[in-house]
């Protein structure tokens, strides 16, 4: 791979280790890994993603898990040597062709360390294991599960999500990227350009099977066209309405008369709010947070319609109280929904 970041890392390593590098150039690898990994963790922190545990693939070679896996598969007559490569007998397990575990060059394919890693995960006895892969792993993960089953491990609690690739658009044109040519936009750069809230929402708002066109112009737009701005503005607008009601001494928390909420826009908003618990539950079962994003967008739609059709604060104190109560409920749902998605809910914009 190419890129200025590699040069900067190399300079930093030379400054730190100097002449040591003449005797042991492996320092470059270990220090570069450490530097890049620290940057990855910092970037993830900015976007609100945390991990309880990080596992380095090298661990499974160092602790003997890879050798043990190969021994166990060999004892079950599930691997063999051919053309200087090591093959996994997937045909013996119902597949059309066998798969390479170790290439003739001695380099392992993804399947080998992935199987060792998942064996370790299963042995840690998690109730649920969720794998998030790119679509390019479509052919790999079934072989991993196949190997685990062949070793007598239950994989029913493993859920695999294959996400489609992201296309970055700028000025309506596709941004061409290549790590080998050093033409790419990092996640860190994306966060700096549009903000962490927008990045999170844009990645969340598409389902697993949907391709995402990340439109940078839309992401930076401060209008209703931007779905993040639209949602956050709805929350901020409601906060302002409630604050205005408070300043007038309207007792929004006193018992309201829900029968007064009979305008079609009010009823439509109430019906949508009622679906919040079900939406959360179904999103939890399906592991599809984009359903929450879509739900919140519809809530914002209906609230803006309600705001346009109904005067929330009026001379009628009882009606005002009912409408402020409905507005407060809407604020609560939008706020909780955004919190679940890891996105801020501003009180003013």
C-alpha positions in Angstrom: 0.0 0.0 0.0 1.0 3.6 -0.5 0.2 6.8 1.2 1.7 9.7 3.2 0.7 8.0 6.4 3.2 5.2 5.8 6.1 7.8 5.3 5.1 9.6 8.5 5.0 6.3 10.5 8.4 5.3 9.1 9.9 8.7 10.1 8.5 8.3 13.6 9.9 4.8 14.0 13.4 6.0 12.8 13.3 8.9 15.3 12.4 6.5 18.1 14.7 3.6 17.3 17.5 5.0 15.2 20.4 2.5 14.6 18.4 -0.4 16.2 16.6 -0.7 12.9 19.9 -1.8 11.2 20.0 -4.9 13.4 16.3 -5.6 13.6 14.0 -4.3 10.9 11.1 -6.3 12.3 10.6 -3.3 14.6 9.1 -1.5 11.5 6.3 -4.1 11.4 5.5 -4.1 15.1 5.7 -0.4 15.5 3.7 0.3 12.4 1.0 -2.1 13.5 0.9 -0.4 16.9 0.7 3.1 15.4 -2.0 2.3 12.9 -4.0 0.4 15.4 -3.9 3.3 17.9 -5.2 5.6 15.2 -8.0 3.1 14.3 -9.1 3.1 18.0 -9.0 6.9 18.2 -11.2 7.1 15.1 -13.7 4.6 16.4 -13.8 6.5 19.7 -14.8 9.7 17.7 -17.7 7.9 16.1 -18.9 6.3 19.4 -17.8 2.7 18.7 -16.2 0.8 21.5 -14.9 -2.8 21.9 -14.5 -4.8 25.1 -11.7 -6.8 23.5 -9.5 -6.6 20.5 -7.9 -9.8 19.1 -4.9 -9.9 16.9 -4.8 -12.7 14.3 -1.2 -13.3 15.2 -2.3 -14.5 18.6 -3.7 -17.7 17.1 -0.4 -18.5 15.5 1.7 -17.7 18.6 -0.5 -19.7 21.1 -0.7 -22.8 18.9 -4.4 -22.5 18.0 -3.8 -22.7 14.3 -1.6 -25.8 14.6 -4.2 -27.4 16.9 -7.0 -26.6 14.4 -5.0 -28.2 11.5 -4.3 -31.2 13.7 -7.9 -31.7 14.7 -9.1 -31.4 11.1 -6.4 -33.7 9.9 -7.5 -36.3 12.6 -10.9 -36.1 11.1 -9.4 -36.6 7.6 -10.7 -33.2 6.5 -7.5 -31.6 5.2 -4.9 -32.8 2.6 -1.9 -31.6 0.7 -2.0 -31.0 -3.0 0.2 -28.8 -5.3 2.2 -27.7 -2.2 -1.0 -26.3 -0.7 -3.2 -27.4 2.2 -6.8 -28.0 1.3 -10.0 -28.3 3.3 -12.3 -31.1 2.2 -15.4 -29.1 1.8 -16.7 -31.5 -0.8 -16.8 -34.2 1.9 -19.2 -31.8 3.8 -21.5 -31.1 0.9 -19.8 -28.4 -1.1 -19.0 -28.5 -4.8 -15.3 -27.9 -4.4 -12.6 -28.0 -1.8 -11.1 -24.8 -0.4 -7.5 -23.8 0.1 -6.4 -23.2 3.7 -2.7 -22.6 3.1 -1.4 -21.5 -0.3 1.7 -23.0 -2.0 3.5 -19.9 -0.9 2.8 -20.8 2.7 0.4 -17.9 3.1 -2.9 -18.8 4.8 -6.3 -17.8 3.3 -8.9 -16.0 5.4 -10.6 -19.3 6.2 -7.9 -20.7 8.4 -7.4 -17.9 11.0 -11.1 -17.0 10.8 -12.0 -20.6 11.8 -9.5 -20.5 14.7 -10.9 -17.2 15.8 -14.5 -18.4 15.7 -13.6 -21.6 17.5 -12.2 -19.5 20.3 -15.4 -17.4 20.3 -17.6 -20.4 20.5 -15.5 -21.8 23.3 -16.0 -18.6 25.3 -19.7 -19.6 25.4 -21.4 -16.4 24.2 -25.2 -16.5 23.9 -25.0 -14.6 20.6 -22.2 -14.0 18.2 -22.7 -11.4 15.5 -20.3 -11.3 12.6 -20.2 -8.1 10.5 -18.4 -8.7 7.2 -18.2 -7.0 3.9 -19.9 -8.5 0.9 -16.5 -9.9 -0.3 -16.7 -12.5 2.5 -19.8 -14.1 1.0 -17.9 -17.2 0.0 -15.7 -17.4 3.1 -18.0 -17.5 6.1 -20.0 -20.6 5.1 -16.8 -22.6 5.1 -15.9 -21.3 8.6 -19.2 -22.5 9.9 -18.8 -25.8 8.1 -15.4 -26.4 9.8 -16.8 -25.6 13.2 -19.7 -28.0 12.7 -17.3 -30.7 11.5 -15.4 -30.2 14.8 -18.6 -30.8 16.7 -19.3 -27.2 17.6 -22.8 -25.7 17.5 -23.0 -22.5 15.3 -26.8 -21.9 15.6 -26.0 -18.8 17.8 -23.8 -17.2 15.1 -25.5 -14.4 13.1 -23.6 -13.2 10.0 -24.3 -9.8 8.5 -22.8 -9.1 5.1 -22.8 -5.3 4.4 -22.6 -3.9 0.9 -19.8 -1.6 -0.1 -20.0 2.2 0.2 -19.7 4.6 -2.7 -18.5 8.1 -1.8 -20.0 10.9 -4.0 -18.8 14.4 -4.3 -20.5 16.9 -6.6 -22.6 14.0 -7.9 -19.5 12.2 -9.0 -18.1 8.9 -7.6 -14.9 9.4 -5.7 -12.5 6.8 -7.0 -10.5 5.1 -4.3 -7.6 2.7 -4.2 -5.4 1.8 -1.2 -2.7 0.6 -3.5 -2.6 3.9 -5.3 -3.0 6.0 -2.1 -6.2 7.5 -3.4 -8.7 7.1 -0.6 -10.7 8.9 2.0 -10.3 7.7 5.6 -13.1 7.4 8.1 -11.2 10.0 10.2 -11.2 12.5 7.3 -14.9 11.8 6.7 -15.7 12.6 10.4 -13.7 15.8 10.2 -15.6 16.9 7.0 -19.2 16.1 8.0 -19.2 15.3 11.7 -19.6 12.0 13.7 -23.4 12.3 13.9 -23.8 12.5 10.1 -21.3 9.7 9.5 -23.1 7.4 12.0 -26.6 8.1 10.6 -25.6 7.7 7.0 -24.1 4.3 7.6 -27.1 3.3 9.8 -29.8 4.5 7.5 -29.3 1.7 4.9 -30.1 -2.0 5.5 -27.5 -4.8 5.3 -28.5 -5.6 1.7 -28.6 -2.1 0.4 -25.7 -0.3 -1.3 -24.9 3.1 0.3 -24.1 6.1 -1.8 -22.5 8.4 0.8 -23.3 11.8 -0.7 -20.8 14.3 0.8 -22.8 17.3 -0.5 -26.0 16.1 1.1 -24.1 15.2 4.3 -22.9 18.8 4.7 -26.2 20.3 3.8 -27.9 22.3 6.6 -31.4 21.9 5.4 -34.3 19.4 5.5 -32.8 17.5 2.6 -30.2 16.2 5.1 -31.9 13.4 7.1 -29.7 14.0 10.1 -30.4 17.8 10.2 -34.1 17.1 9.6 -34.3 14.8 12.7 -32.2 16.9 15.0 -34.1 20.1 13.9 -37.4 18.4 14.8 -36.0 17.7 18.3 -34.6 21.2 18.7 -37.9 22.7 17.5 -39.9 20.8 20.1 -37.5 21.8 22.8 -38.0 25.4 21.8 -41.8 25.0 21.9 -41.8 23.4 25.3 -39.5 26.2 26.6 -41.9 28.8 25.2 -44.8 27.0 27.0 -42.8 27.0 30.3 -42.1 30.7 30.0 -45.8 31.3 29.7 -46.5 29.3 32.9 -48.5 26.6 31.1 -48.7 23.5 33.2 -47.8 21.0 30.5 -47.3 18.3 33.2 -50.8 18.6 34.6 -53.3 16.0 33.6 -54.2 16.5 30.0 -57.4 15.7 28.1 -56.3 13.4 25.2 -59.8 13.6 23.6 -58.9 17.1 22.5 -56.2 15.7 20.2 -58.6 14.9 17.4 -57.0 16.7 14.4 -56.0 14.3 11.7 -52.3 15.4 12.0 -52.4 14.8 15.8 -54.0 11.3 15.3 -51.4 10.4 12.7 -48.6 11.5 15.0 -50.1 9.5 17.9 -50.4 6.4 15.9 -46.8 6.6 14.8 -45.5 7.2 18.3 -47.4 4.1 19.5 -45.2 2.0 17.2 -41.9 2.9 18.9 -41.6 -0.1 21.3 -42.5 -2.5 18.5 -40.0 -0.9 16.2 -37.2 -1.2 18.8 -38.1 -4.8 19.5 -38.2 -5.8 15.8 -34.9 -4.0 15.1 -33.3 -5.9 18.0 -34.5 -9.2 16.6 -33.5 -8.5 13.0 -30.3 -6.7 13.9 -31.3 -3.9 11.5 -31.0 -0.5 13.1 -31.9 1.2 9.9 -35.5 0.5 10.8 -35.2 2.8 13.8 -33.7 5.5 11.6 -36.6 5.2 9.1 -39.1 5.2 12.0 -37.6 8.4 13.5 -37.7 10.1 10.1 -41.4 9.3 9.8 -42.0 10.7 13.3 -40.2 13.9 12.3 -42.4 14.0 9.1 -45.6 13.7 11.1 -44.5 16.2 13.7 -43.6 18.9 11.2 -47.0 18.3 9.5 -48.7 18.6 13.0 -46.8 21.8 13.7 -47.9 23.3 10.4 -51.5 22.2 10.8 -52.1 22.9 14.5 -51.3 25.9 16.7 -49.7 24.2 19.7 -49.7 27.2 22.1 -53.0 29.1 22.0 -55.4 31.0 24.3 -57.1 27.6 25.0 -55.0 26.5 28.0 -56.5 22.9 28.1 -55.9 22.3 24.4 -52.4 23.9 24.7 -51.6 21.5 27.6 -52.7 18.5 25.6 -50.7 19.6 22.6 -47.6 20.3 24.7 -48.0 16.9 26.2 -48.1 15.3 22.7 -45.0 17.4 21.7 -43.2 16.3 24.9 -43.9 12.6 24.0 -42.6 13.2 20.5 -39.4 14.8 21.9 -38.9 11.8 24.2 -39.3 9.3 21.4 -37.0 11.2 19.0 -34.5 11.7 21.8 -34.5 8.1 22.9 -34.3 6.9 19.3 -31.3 9.1 18.5 -29.6 8.0 21.7 -30.1 4.3 20.7 -28.4 5.2 17.3 -25.6 7.0 19.1 -26.5 10.4 17.7 -26.9 13.6 19.7 -30.3 15.2 20.2 -29.6 19.0 20.3 -32.0 21.2 22.2 -31.3 24.2 20.0 -29.9 24.7 16.5 
